[in-house]
Amino acid sequence: MTAPPVDPEEPERPATPDARRRIGVGAILVIVLLAFAAVVVIGMLRGATGTQIVTASTTPSGTVLAPATAGVYVHVAGAVREVGLYRLDVGDRVADAIALAGGFADDADRAGVNLARAVTDGEQIVVPVLGATPDAVAPGAAANGAAGGLIDLNSATADQLDTLPRVGPAMAERIISWREQNGRFTSVDDLLSVPGIGDKMLAAIRELVRV
């Protein structure tokens, strides 16, 4: 028995609801697979570059806070291998700053700096030279006592503070301890917050120190 002839002009039969449903499901699956592949590719690219985007946050008053990864900048000078400006992480110590500067120079007075002190943003760390007087100039920078012969309260060593009138070794250590616990002196008047320093002592040293 032979099949009946097919009329070439006979219109194509419309797809059944089941056929349309299968086509729709197939299209959705293709879209989902393409989206998943795009996510995988983006993730691989991010992992390869190692890029991390850090956004700054704002306080209710609108003040922009520094990113959590922001560090502090200090100027390391004096008897070190490489004098310069260095970036450290918050909480790093003077020892870390000197290490970034290549370490102590051969003529450095290693006892002249407190390696355990936490650094603060914007400070200058000056390593004195062996045998240098408080007002002597270290190679490449001024000594811890700043320009004009004034002693910088934020970087002076205990020996330098000891040269001030009415300030002995014990008081010098108190000044340094206050600095380590409270941060930089913002004014010479901050000395009044140091235990044992009153108006008379402050008046005696006011013109000899700076911040």
Secondary structure, 3 states (H helix, E strand, C coil): CCCCCCCCCCCCCCCCHHHHHHHHHHHHHHHHHHHHHHHHHHHHHHHHHCCCCCCCCECCCCCECCCCCCCEEEEEEECECCCEEEEECCCCEHHHHHHHCCCECCCECHHHCCCCCECCCCCEEEECECCCCCCCCCCCCCCCECHHHCEECCCCCHHHHHCCCCCCHHHHHHHHHHHHHHCCCCCHHHHHHCCCCCHHHHHHHHHHEEC
